[in-house]
Amino acid sequence: MLSFKLLRCFVTLVKTKSFTHTADKLHLTQPTISKMLQQLEEQLGVQLLVKAESGRKRQIELTEIGERIYQHALDLLQTQQNIFQEIENYQALKTGTLRLGVPPLGAQLLTPALFDYHQQWSKIELSFLEVGSRGIEQALLNNELDVGVLLQPFDTNIFNAIELCDYPLMVLLRRDSLWATRTSIRLEELQQQSFLMFPENFSLNSIIMNACQHYGFEPNIVCKTSQWNLLADMVLQRMGIALLPQYYTNMLDPHLFAAVPLQQPYIRWHLFMAWRKNYAISPAVQAWIKIVQQHFPHKRPD
């Protein structure tokens, strides 16, 4: 295998046209330079340089094959420099990609953290996978994402995680609904209602469906959408009721909507920023984890 050290000696010798100047430039002795050139020629099996008379001075010149090898040596040394520069940029967060899984229900939580991250590390490309928590978990397992937002429960033996939020699930109603003044609503009381739900790939959707089946009924689903504000608009249009995390119901106009805690079962919207355990993480991911810890300081990685 060719040595970059030998190639660098050869290139420097061609540029300086002097064993003495090459030795000074590389901080080596002249006999060492001669020995290194000999080693390179022996490895390649060809003569690279010849000594030629030029007036009173003896100069070195490239042989025909030496000229071709010289051009390749320049390319190889440039490639080596590019590799180390790429590594330096990668470690200094001047290049790289952060592959982040963000569910539509929960993306709003991360906006300040994402803005902060981009302000600090603007050279890092942000690549988003916008699917439900179940899809994000599978993408993490397939190594298609670096980090992603997961809804509890998930396997803590597989994932490290930072808690993002923990909100109860609320029954969203019109303010003029007969149940608007209730302090709580049991799930089984809703079996005659029309449900406005999230798509099947949402973990929260599966949790709600499983809870309904546990209480002995299949919900009458009239619409599915990933847009929580669209669910709210349909509630306002008397199309049905929706089960939403309190984080979102707090954003709605209390003069138009009522949000009553769901009980029996008591379901929580408990989100985490997660990444695979025992996997090497890039500097870009390390920087993101630090930003998340700053914005969500109440919990540290497990």
C-alpha positions as a printed NumPy array, in Angstrom:
array([[  0.   ,   0.   ,   0.   ],
       [  1.341,   3.401,  -0.964],
       [  2.376,   5.663,   1.878],
       [  1.084,   9.228,   1.86 ],
       [  4.332,  10.196,   3.577],
       [  6.349,   8.882,   0.613],
       [  4.023,  10.565,  -1.871],
       [  4.309,  13.865,  -0.029],
       [  8.096,  13.594,  -0.111],
       [  8.004,  12.893,  -3.852],
       [  5.666,  15.811,  -4.613],
       [  7.72 ,  18.206,  -2.511],
       [ 10.888,  17.072,  -4.241],
       [  9.365,  17.726,  -7.653],
       [  8.193,  21.185,  -6.6  ],
       [ 11.465,  22.27 ,  -4.99 ],
       [ 13.733,  20.429,  -7.454],
       [ 16.174,  20.052,  -4.592],
       [ 16.91 ,  17.325,  -2.048],
       [ 18.275,  19.957,   0.326],
       [ 15.213,  22.215,   0.108],
       [ 12.88 ,  19.212,   0.427],
       [ 14.719,  18.062,   3.555],
       [ 14.408,  21.545,   5.06 ],
       [ 10.701,  21.807,   4.175],
       [  9.822,  18.399,   5.636],
       [ 12.213,  18.746,   8.594],
       [ 14.148,  15.637,   7.581],
       [ 17.722,  14.909,   6.615],
       [ 18.836,  14.779,   2.98 ],
       [ 19.807,  11.079,   3.212],
       [ 16.313,  10.347,   4.568],
       [ 14.766,  12.076,   1.546],
       [ 16.915,   9.999,  -0.796],
       [ 15.943,   6.823,   1.017],
       [ 12.222,   7.686,   0.882],
       [ 12.371,   8.33 ,  -2.866],
       [ 14.133,   5.007,  -3.314],
       [ 11.438,   3.234,  -1.273],
       [  8.691,   4.776,  -3.4  ],
       [ 10.377,   3.793,  -6.665],
       [ 10.883,   0.251,  -5.364],
       [  7.206,  -0.016,  -4.379],
       [  6.081,   1.228,  -7.794],
       [  8.732,  -0.622,  -9.766],
       [  9.578,   2.396, -11.924],
       [ 12.091,   5.266, -11.908],
       [ 10.399,   8.55 , -11.119],
       [ 13.258,  11.073, -11.264],
       [ 16.522,  11.496, -13.142],
       [ 19.364,  13.912, -12.554],
       [ 20.05 ,  16.293, -15.434],
       [ 22.764,  18.859, -16.139],
       [ 21.637,  22.478, -16.376],
       [ 24.617,  24.744, -16.825],
       [ 26.823,  24.294, -13.825],
       [ 24.011,  22.837, -11.688],
       [ 22.63 ,  19.352, -11.55 ],
       [ 18.845,  19.325, -11.38 ],
       [ 16.261,  16.557, -11.021],
       [ 13.629,  15.998, -13.654],
       [ 10.62 ,  13.721, -13.907],
       [ 10.731,  10.675, -16.109],
       [  7.822,  10.096, -18.483],
       [  6.088,   7.749, -16.029],
       [  7.197,   9.978, -13.179],
       [  5.163,  12.839, -14.685],
       [  2.042,  10.694, -14.701],
       [  2.634,   9.406, -11.172],
       [  3.193,  12.985, -10.027],
       [ -0.281,  14.033, -11.238],
       [ -1.864,  11.061,  -9.468],
       [  0.125,  11.856,  -6.322],
       [ -1.22 ,  15.408,  -6.34 ],
       [ -4.771,  14.057,  -6.624],
       [ -4.25 ,  11.543,  -3.81 ],
       [ -2.762,  14.121,  -1.453],
       [ -5.62 ,  16.507,  -2.226],
       [ -8.107,  13.735,  -1.516],
       [ -6.393,  13.048,   1.791],
       [ -6.604,  16.741,   2.67 ],
       [-10.287,  16.793,   1.708],
       [-10.967,  13.78 ,   3.943],
       [ -9.388,  15.385,   6.983],
       [-11.114,  18.686,   6.228],
       [-14.439,  16.857,   6.004],
       [-13.798,  15.213,   9.379],
       [-12.849,  18.556,  10.901],
       [-16.008,  20.197,   9.547],
       [-18.104,  17.257,  10.773],
       [-16.702,  17.476,  14.286],
       [-17.035,  21.26 ,  14.326],
       [-20.689,  21.013,  13.13 ],
       [-19.898,  22.779,   9.881],
       [-21.443,  19.909,   7.946],
       [-23.814,  17.029,   8.618],
       [-27.475,  16.1  ,   8.814],
       [-29.89 ,  15.694,  11.704],
       [-32.568,  13.112,  10.83 ],
       [-35.487,  13.895,  13.115],
       [-38.825,  12.126,  13.433],
       [-41.604,  14.56 ,  14.339],
       [-45.27 ,  13.538,  14.616],
       [-47.835,  16.072,  13.386],
       [-49.289,  16.01 ,  16.887],
       [-46.339,  17.329,  18.865],
       [-44.336,  19.265,  16.29 ],
       [-45.382,  22.573,  17.809],
       [-43.641,  21.661,  21.056],
       [-40.274,  21.577,  19.303],
       [-40.441,  24.858,  17.387],
       [-38.384,  26.915,  19.898],
       [-35.752,  24.159,  20.224],
       [-35.471,  23.786,  16.44 ],
       [-35.074,  27.531,  16.006],
       [-32.359,  27.614,  18.69 ],
       [-30.546,  24.676,  17.078],
       [-30.623,  26.28 ,  13.632],
       [-29.363,  29.586,  15.033],
       [-26.352,  27.863,  16.595],
       [-25.63 ,  25.256,  13.913],
       [-26.95 ,  26.714,  10.665],
       [-24.717,  24.47 ,   8.519],
       [-26.454,  21.304,   9.747],
       [-29.185,  20.106,   7.388],
       [-32.467,  19.256,   9.11 ],
       [-34.223,  16.244,   7.601],
       [-37.721,  15.535,   8.954],
       [-39.86 ,  12.432,   8.89 ],
       [-43.38 ,  13.605,   9.694],
       [-45.408,  10.543,  10.64 ],
       [-47.097,   9.224,  13.752],
       [-45.173,   7.977,  16.772],
       [-45.474,   4.344,  15.679],
       [-43.87 ,   5.116,  12.333],
       [-41.1  ,   7.087,  14.044],
       [-40.341,   4.211,  16.419],
       [-40.004,   1.793,  13.5  ],
       [-37.776,   4.237,  11.602],
       [-35.517,   4.531,  14.663],
       [-35.296,   0.751,  14.877],
       [-34.407,   0.616,  11.17 ],
       [-31.702,   3.271,  11.674],
       [-33.535,   5.586,   9.263],
       [-33.635,   8.346,  11.894],
       [-31.167,   9.716,  14.435],
       [-33.753,  10.894,  16.973],
       [-37.529,  11.024,  17.113],
       [-40.526,  11.882,  19.24 ],
       [-42.175,   8.837,  20.84 ],
       [-45.358,   8.479,  22.842],
       [-45.113,   6.384,  25.982],
       [-45.139,   3.407,  26.324],
       [-42.004,   2.348,  24.459],
       [-39.141,  -0.011,  25.266],
       [-36.682,   1.821,  27.537],
       [-34.246,  -1.066,  27.11 ],
       [-33.848,  -0.018,  23.477],
       [-34.168,   3.773,  23.663],
       [-32.625,   6.626,  25.601],
       [-35.167,   9.396,  26.094],
       [-35.769,  12.926,  27.36 ],
       [-39.279,  13.793,  28.534],
       [-40.918,  16.559,  26.494],
       [-44.396,  16.825,  28.004],
       [-47.059,  15.017,  29.993],
       [-50.681,  16.153,  29.488],
       [-54.018,  14.435,  30.201],
       [-56.393,  13.572,  27.383],
       [-59.469,  15.809,  27.289],
       [-62.91 ,  15.378,  25.749],
       [-63.361,  18.35 ,  23.429],
       [-66.949,  19.642,  23.214],
       [-68.81 ,  22.728,  22.132],
       [-69.273,  25.226,  24.944],
       [-73.081,  24.849,  24.616],
       [-72.894,  21.054,  25.035],
       [-74.884,  19.494,  27.88 ],
       [-71.633,  17.934,  29.169],
       [-69.639,  21.156,  29.085],
       [-70.043,  21.719,  32.82 ],
       [-68.948,  18.213,  33.811],
       [-65.771,  17.827,  35.886],
       [-64.915,  14.552,  34.148],
       [-66.308,  12.104,  31.581],
       [-65.923,   8.334,  31.549],
       [-65.016,   6.772,  28.213],
       [-67.94 ,   4.338,  28.268],
       [-70.335,   7.303,  28.396],
       [-69.17 ,   8.271,  24.906],
       [-70.083,   5.066,  23.1  ],
       [-73.133,   6.652,  21.441],
       [-71.166,   9.685,  20.292],
       [-69.579,  10.328,  16.891],
       [-65.793,  10.303,  17.187],
       [-63.375,  12.537,  15.325],
       [-60.067,  10.675,  15.37 ],
       [-56.45 ,  10.662,  14.251],
       [-55.149,   8.309,  11.512],
       [-54.236,   4.676,  12.259],
       [-50.48 ,   5.347,  12.3  ],
       [-50.875,   7.626,  15.333],
       [-50.013,   5.873,  18.598],
       [-52.645,   7.962,  20.368],
       [-55.269,   6.64 ,  17.968],
       [-54.339,   3.049,  18.864],
       [-54.456,   3.823,  22.577],
       [-57.962,   5.287,  22.251],
       [-59.194,   2.394,  20.113],
       [-57.82 ,  -0.187,  22.557],
       [-59.424,   1.641,  25.48 ],
       [-62.821,   1.668,  23.727],
       [-62.563,  -2.062,  23.021],
       [-61.646,  -2.667,  26.657],
       [-64.915,  -0.997,  27.666],
       [-66.871,  -3.122,  25.226],
       [-67.614,  -0.884,  22.262],
       [-66.304,   0.152,  18.858],
       [-66.32 ,   3.943,  18.46 ],
       [-68.428,   5.433,  15.693],
       [-65.686,   7.208,  13.753],
       [-66.962,   9.81 ,  11.295],
       [-63.608,  11.372,  10.329],
       [-59.852,  10.863,  10.675],
       [-57.271,  13.619,  10.256],
       [-53.771,  14.405,  11.498],
       [-54.671,  18.093,  11.969],
       [-55.749,  18.792,  15.542],
       [-57.146,  22.238,  14.663],
       [-59.304,  20.65 ,  11.953],
       [-60.675,  18.248,  14.575],
       [-61.561,  21.268,  16.7  ],
       [-63.308,  22.974,  13.772],
       [-65.39 ,  19.839,  13.159],
       [-66.368,  19.727,  16.838],
       [-67.523,  23.304,  16.46 ],
       [-69.607,  22.273,  13.435],
       [-71.35 ,  19.587,  15.574],
       [-69.814,  16.693,  13.643],
       [-68.804,  14.886,  16.832],
       [-66.447,  14.899,  19.79 ],
       [-62.646,  14.658,  19.82 ],
       [-60.141,  13.43 ,  22.365],
       [-57.227,  15.863,  22.457],
       [-54.257,  16.45 ,  24.785],
       [-54.759,  19.347,  27.177],
       [-51.768,  21.06 ,  25.547],
       [-53.949,  21.726,  22.491],
       [-57.294,  22.302,  24.167],
       [-55.643,  25.093,  26.199],
       [-55.079,  26.946,  22.906],
       [-58.763,  27.006,  21.991],
       [-61.247,  29.784,  22.661],
       [-63.016,  28.917,  25.962],
       [-66.078,  30.845,  24.8  ],
       [-66.526,  28.349,  21.964],
       [-65.122,  25.127,  23.403],
       [-65.217,  23.097,  26.596],
       [-62.505,  20.56 ,  27.448],
       [-63.458,  18.009,  30.096],
       [-60.898,  15.538,  31.544],
       [-61.331,  11.951,  30.366],
       [-61.417,   9.4  ,  33.179],
       [-61.78 ,   5.652,  33.345],
       [-59.402,   5.245,  31.669],
       [-57.128,   8.137,  32.517],
       [-55.022,   8.532,  29.342],
       [-51.97 ,  10.768,  29.223],
       [-50.147,  12.293,  26.247],
       [-46.622,  11.594,  27.425],
       [-44.002,  12.468,  24.793],
       [-40.255,  11.831,  24.751],
       [-37.343,  12.67 ,  22.488],
       [-35.742,   9.264,  21.931],
       [-32.723,   7.682,  20.26 ],
       [-31.282,   4.177,  20.045],
       [-29.106,   2.943,  22.886],
       [-25.655,   1.508,  22.149],
       [-25.435,   3.366,  18.832],
       [-22.713,   5.908,  18.095],
       [-24.288,   9.333,  17.675],
       [-22.885,  12.103,  15.517],
       [-21.811,  15.558,  16.762],
       [-24.965,  16.978,  15.139],
       [-27.141,  14.633,  17.205],
       [-25.146,  15.341,  20.371],
       [-25.732,  19.056,  19.84 ],
       [-29.479,  18.453,  19.348],
       [-29.729,  16.403,  22.542],
       [-28.042,  19.239,  24.437],
       [-30.529,  21.764,  23.01 ],
       [-33.468,  19.523,  23.983],
       [-32.106,  19.194,  27.522],
       [-31.92 ,  22.982,  27.753],
       [-35.496,  23.472,  26.532],
       [-36.95 ,  20.541,  28.497],
       [-34.79 ,  20.516,  31.654],
       [-37.172,  18.578,  33.956],
       [-35.909,  15.187,  32.743],
       [-32.545,  13.8  ,  31.681],
       [-31.823,  10.76 ,  29.507],
       [-32.537,   7.411,  31.183]])
